[in-house]
Amino acid sequence: MPRLKPLSVDEAPEAARPILAAAEARLGRPSVPGGVVARCPVILEAGRGLSAAPGQSGTLPAEMRALVCERVALMVGCLF
């Protein structure tokens, strides 16, 4: 359970709403980390860019990126 209540698309600052809506459409549910970080849209946007960088770099095959993401999630205790 996050310490801060995640913001919904309607509660988020205007600049964060499109990012949260896109994440919700992609995931099929609200993004808890995105909802927390949405309190600061600049950081939300930076995090989105950072998350997209490995896929855009073209240096890792898609299968390897998926394995890396899964391993990192396990290391930080994410049980997605």
C-alpha positions, 0 to 999 in steps of 0.5 A: 500500500503506497504511503500517498494516495494515488491520484485518479485521472480526474484528481491529477493536475491537468498536465498529468492527466493525458499520461495517466489516461494513456497508462490506464488504457495500456494497463487496463487499470489505474497505475498506482505508481503513476498516480502517486508521481502525478502529484508532480507532472514534470517528474511523471513525464521524466519517468515515462521517458526513462521507462521508454528509453530501453525500448527505443534504444534498439540495443536489446531484443524485446525478449531480453527487455521483458526478462530484464523488466521481470527480474527488476520487478522481482528484485524490488518486490513487485509481484505484478 
